[in-house]
Amino acid sequence: MADEEQLLSLLAIAEYGSISAAAEHLNRSQSAISERLRKLTELVGEPVYSREVNGVKLTSAGQALIPDIERLRRVLRDIDSVIARRKNLVEGELNIVSTSLIANYYLPPYLTRYRKAYPQINLHIKSGEMYWKHAAAGEVDVFFFEGEGEMPELPDYFESTLWRDSEIVLVTPLHHPLAGKKKVSFDEINDYPIIWREPGNGVRTAIEKEFRIRGIAPKHFIEVADIESVGIMIHADLGIGFMNRKVLELRPDWQVSAATLESHDMLCLNFMATPLTSRRSRALDKFLEIVKS
């Protein structure tokens, strides 16, 4: 089978008219070019060029190969361009799967910085339970998830690391009896309805663990699907709730009151899972430099 160097050598002598000129263009020795053409002649089974007084001339067999070799050269140049562009992060893709809370409240500032630095990288961001539980690891660059929530099954070349943490605070309506207090005890919250998200998210998992330690069993609660519903229902005076301070700082429109709970070990922990270093794309490496800063 002819290789690209043999074929491009033939194209070079067709364009430059001599073996010496072709060798100079390809940055190879004349003997190397002659050897490539000898092997190509053997493969074709007849001469592909002839020597003339003023250089070389392609035979009909050699001329027949030129259109296809020109197409091959264009393809190779395109491939080189794609490689160079991806190497320099001029183009490419980054695939992110995240829980909704992290996608909406944690990632935007990092995505903004990344977008400004690498505007030609296409971002694919999928958030929510549907994507989280059914995402194929081979199609994802990085996963973001909360606390001790359920992880998708990941191949052994992925690793999980703690990314960010945030204090969990008590949130009440503005005119609630507990509003305005700097610190609230767990005994004080036991008689009020609690608004919280469905089981499995990071904040609820931490709260339930602390409740079990303290022997607290909520008497009444409202369970909702997302953090936005928690904020809106607390504002509507339907109960009290818990959320991480980071989220609360970003939602002054909820118009609720926050208080620190008495001594506890509750934190909202956010993790990310990425392939091992040897399996990461350059687009992912640059993104991780930003999110870890």
C-alpha positions, -999 to 999 in steps of 0.1 A, spaced: 0 0 0 13 34 -9 19 58 20 14 95 21 51 104 19 55 85 -14 24 101 -29 33 136 -17 68 132 -32 52 124 -66 30 155 -63 60 176 -53 81 167 -84 50 173 -105 47 208 -91 84 217 -89 98 199 -119 128 181 -104 138 158 -76 161 184 -61 134 210 -59 109 186 -45 134 175 -19 140 211 -9 103 218 -6 97 187 15 128 193 36 142 159 27 173 147 10 173 139 -28 181 103 -20 151 100 3 128 114 -24 143 90 -50 138 61 -27 101 70 -21 95 73 -59 113 39 -65 90 22 -40 59 39 -55 70 27 -90 72 -8 -77 37 -6 -63 22 9 -95 41 -17 -116 52 8 -142 72 41 -142 54 71 -127 80 96 -140 108 99 -165 139 119 -165 142 148 -190 170 172 -199 156 199 -177 143 177 -149 116 151 -146 82 146 -162 53 124 -150 42 95 -171 6 88 -178 5 64 -148 19 92 -126 -5 118 -140 -34 95 -132 -26 96 -95 -23 134 -92 -60 144 -87 -64 119 -59 -31 130 -43 -42 166 -44 -74 156 -25 -53 137 0 -31 167 6 -61 189 12 -75 163 37 -41 161 55 -40 199 57 -75 200 71 -65 174 97 -34 194 107 -56 225 110 -81 207 133 -53 193 155 -37 228 157 -70 245 165 -78 220 192 -43 221 206 -46 259 209 -82 257 221 -95 276 191 -123 250 188 -135 219 207 -162 208 231 -167 206 268 -195 183 282 -207 190 317 -234 171 337 -244 187 370 -272 187 395 -295 217 390 -284 235 421 -247 235 412 -254 244 376 -276 273 385 -258 288 416 -222 277 415 -210 272 379 -221 305 361 -191 326 372 -166 299 362 -184 293 329 -182 331 322 -145 332 328 -140 301 306 -161 314 278 -142 347 278 -108 329 277 -119 302 251 -148 316 231 -146 289 204 -151 260 228 -187 247 225 -202 241 260 -228 213 265 -243 216 300 -269 192 311 -284 196 346 -311 178 365 -320 143 377 -328 130 342 -293 137 329 -275 130 362 -287 94 366 -286 83 329 -255 101 316 -230 79 298 -196 86 314 -178 82 281 -197 112 268 -190 135 298 -159 155 307 -169 164 342 -197 156 367 -207 180 395 -229 166 424 -240 175 459 -231 158 492 -237 122 495 -262 120 467 -264 91 444 -236 90 418 -240 75 383 -218 44 378 -184 57 366 -155 38 351 -124 33 371 -105 61 353 -128 87 369 -120 102 403 -141 123 427 -129 152 447 -144 177 471 -149 210 451 -167 235 473 -185 236 507 -209 260 522 -225 266 556 -261 254 559 -284 280 575 -319 281 588 -343 302 565 -376 317 577 -402 341 565 -394 377 573 -421 380 600 -416 345 615 -410 343 653 -375 331 646 -367 358 621 -339 382 630 -322 358 655 -285 354 650 -285 319 664 -313 294 667 -313 261 686 -326 228 672 -352 226 699 -367 259 687 -374 246 652 -390 214 662 -426 228 662 -426 244 628 -434 229 594 -403 223 574 -400 229 536 -373 209 520 -363 192 488 -367 156 478 -345 130 495 -310 126 481 -298 162 477 -269 174 497 -286 198 521 -314 175 530 -290 145 535 -269 166 559 -300 178 578 -315 144 582 -282 130 595 -281 158 621 -317 152 630 -310 115 637 -281 124 659 -302 147 679 -333 125 680 -354 150 661 -384 138 639 -401 166 619 -438 166 626 -449 184 595 -432 191 563 -436 201 526 -415 183 501 -406 201 468 -385 193 438 -360 222 436 -344 250 457 -364 277 439 -396 262 453 -381 261 488 -373 298 487 -407 308 472 -427 287 498 -407 300 528 -414 336 515 -451 327 513 -450 318 551 -456 281 545 -428 270 568 -391 272 576 -363 255 556 -326 250 552 -303 259 524 -266 266 519 -255 302 525 -241 305 490 -275 300 474 -292 324 498 -267 352 490 -276 349 453 -313 352 459 -322 384 477 -355 384 457 -368 356 480 -370 382 508 -364 357 536 -345 358 569 -314 336 576 -301 324 610 -271 303 621 -280 271 638 -264 262 671 -233 240 671 -235 214 644 -214 196 618 -237 203 588 -220 215 556 -233 215 521 -205 196 502 -202 198 465 -180 173 446 -168 169 410 -158 138 392 -133 139 363 -112 115 343 -77 109 355 -52 134 341 -40 111 313 -76 109 299 -86 146 300 -90 168 270 -71 201 269 -105 218 270 -112 201 303 -77 208 317 -82 245 311 -117 245 326 -104 227 357 -77 254 361 -105 279 364 -129 260 387 -101 251 411 -88 287 414 
